[in-house]
Amino acid sequence: MTSLSTNKEAVIAKIKNLKPLTNAEVMRNPVVLEFLDLQERSEYNETELEQQILTHLQAFLVEMGTGFCFEARQKRITFNNKHYRIDLVFYHKVLKCNILIDLKIDEYDYADVGQMNLYLNYYKDNEMSEGDNPPVGIILCPEKDDLLVKYSTAGMDDQLFVSKYLVKLPEKKVFENFLKRELNR
């Protein structure tokens, strides 16, 4: 952006005046995956969801927000010869940290936090580079109970988020009600 600008100093001054973003300001909820063209059906699996995201990676990155850089799919980590796989790994160039995404096709469950916490702790100990901030985990699921999320993630600070994804935008009335609730917060 700076290289295309005729007034480079003005662009740099604007960037310098921006306050650093917090993890919570960067994470979106809900994430609208309408561009994946997934049909609402009773069954599909995480692999199909992951494949559709990778097929439409550019649109997925735009939906997630600025600063996300793709690193890995099905990142394998091993403990005592037992393998675990992190669905998607990104690096966020603004937050300067890894973003670990666990895709779920079922409603959020409190056990999902334990799995993500394992991934986050592994990354803190084994994958962080000098100057990196601690990794952030996102559990991306189609349904979530806000009270269950609140109590199961309490004490996790600003490192773990549970975001709902939508495969289609809601009907106009539902969307209007959602916007009103969010604006009143």
Secondary structure as GFF3:
##gff-version 3
##sequence-region A 1 185
A	DSSP	alpha_helix	8	17	.	.	.	ID=ss1
A	DSSP	alpha_helix	23	26	.	.	.	ID=ss2
A	DSSP	beta_strand	31	32	.	.	.	ID=ss3
A	DSSP	three_ten_helix	34	36	.	.	.	ID=ss4
A	DSSP	alpha_helix	46	55	.	.	.	ID=ss5
A	DSSP	alpha_helix	57	64	.	.	.	ID=ss6
A	DSSP	beta_strand	68	79	.	.	.	ID=ss7
A	DSSP	beta_strand	82	92	.	.	.	ID=ss8
A	DSSP	beta_strand	97	103	.	.	.	ID=ss9
A	DSSP	alpha_helix	111	126	.	.	.	ID=ss10
A	DSSP	beta_strand	136	141	.	.	.	ID=ss11
A	DSSP	alpha_helix	146	153	.	.	.	ID=ss12
A	DSSP	beta_strand	160	166	.	.	.	ID=ss13
A	DSSP	alpha_helix	172	184	.	.	.	ID=ss14
###
